[in-house]
Amino acid sequence: MFDVTVVGATGLVGAELIRILAERSFPLKRLKALASSRSVGESVEFGNLDLAVEALDGFDFQGSDLVIFATPPSVSAEYVPLALAAGSRVLDLSGHFASDAQALLALAGLSGAELKQARLVAAPVSPAVALSLALAPILKVAAINQVTATALLPVSHSGVRGVRELETQVRDLLSFQEPQVQLYAHQIAFNLLPQVGDFESDGRTSLEAATAVQTARLVGLEPASVAVSCCLTPVFYGLGLSVDLEIDPAVPVAELRDRLRGCDGLKLEDNLAHNSYPLPIYAAGQDEVCIGRLRSQRPGRLSLFIAMDNLRRGSALNAVELAEAMLR
């Protein structure tokens, strides 16, 4: 039995994480739900129970076997060192420590025994989760020389504020009012924004760079061989990825379908005669990464489409599976 603390418990990922802890009967001695002082007095759902939210400020991490941070990077940067100093092991979902030499970048299903010893584990961003889980079985039959992916992100990637921004703008526009633009650089309702994260010096956004680097590290590719573009869409939940691969040797599509069918963590949806292919709306609530639209325009070129629940499979479920592996 373990003492677990979840920081960011009232956020979309934090709340989903706590629900999954209950679903999977995680061996808990004590569970603490922390958030900012504004959320004190609220509660989060834990099975049939309502778990009271406590303040992060001033919390004593001593005695916590594992602290899971489902928080913005700035919060993790401030409080993760405090949890480590108190003797707790830490699982951070913010991405702040993903490139830290002291942290283990890990994805459930791809990372193994090293999780048992790691003091600080960093979870990958959700597009990297989807892409890595889809690429891993392909790499067992062919080398991948180039990955080119476009990630279509929902507003829930930005948390509660993103969901509220889209809700408010849709309501404004349907009421013939000027939409309120607060969180993003431009209107997101009925629009597409080719910017998710801050721009870096090379022109990529922070999410594009993180997705490419983390995917390469997780599946063992050269970082320069992974190119990612990210686009924010007016969708609430569920992400999509359009992916093109250069593989060697040129494995037939039918053989790849057979290999992907039945892979743990993947769900093959690729029956064009019945219009069956991955859709974010149907990926919602699923524990698998949905993959389909497999096709090859020429030998060695493979295209496919991925859909995944960004909150559940892409963040919260991965966190719980990593926690299970860390404390097992």
Number of C-alpha atoms within 10 A of each C-alpha: 10 15 16 25 23 24 26 25 30 25 17 20 27 27 21 20 25 26 18 20 22 16 11 12 9 17 15 12 9 12 18 17 24 23 22 16 12 9 17 16 10 13 17 19 16 19 14 8 10 11 17 17 23 21 17 20 11 6 11 11 20 13 14 20 18 25 24 27 26 28 24 16 15 10 17 23 16 10 16 22 13 16 23 17 12 14 15 23 23 26 29 27 27 21 21 18 23 23 14 13 8 13 18 21 23 24 25 20 14 11 15 13 9 11 22 14 12 15 17 23 27 26 28 29 23 26 31 25 25 30 26 22 23 22 17 16 17 17 15 9 16 16 15 21 15 18 24 16 24 18 27 24 27 24 26 24 22 19 17 14 16 20 19 16 22 26 16 15 20 20 14 15 14 10 10 9 11 11 19 15 15 11 14 16 9 13 19 23 22 12 10 15 18 12 19 22 16 11 14 12 6 7 10 19 20 15 24 27 22 20 27 25 23 27 26 21 14 21 17 13 20 15 16 12 16 21 19 23 21 24 16 23 22 22 19 19 22 26 30 27 24 18 19 19 21 19 20 15 13 16 17 13 15 10 11 16 17 11 15 20 15 11 14 12 17 20 22 23 21 20 12 10 6 7 9 13 20 24 20 22 16 14 24 19 15 14 17 22 24 26 26 22 18 21 15 17 8 8 14 17 18 21 19 20 23 29 30 32 28 29 25 25 23 26 24 27 23 24 31 20 17 24 24 17 17 21 15 9
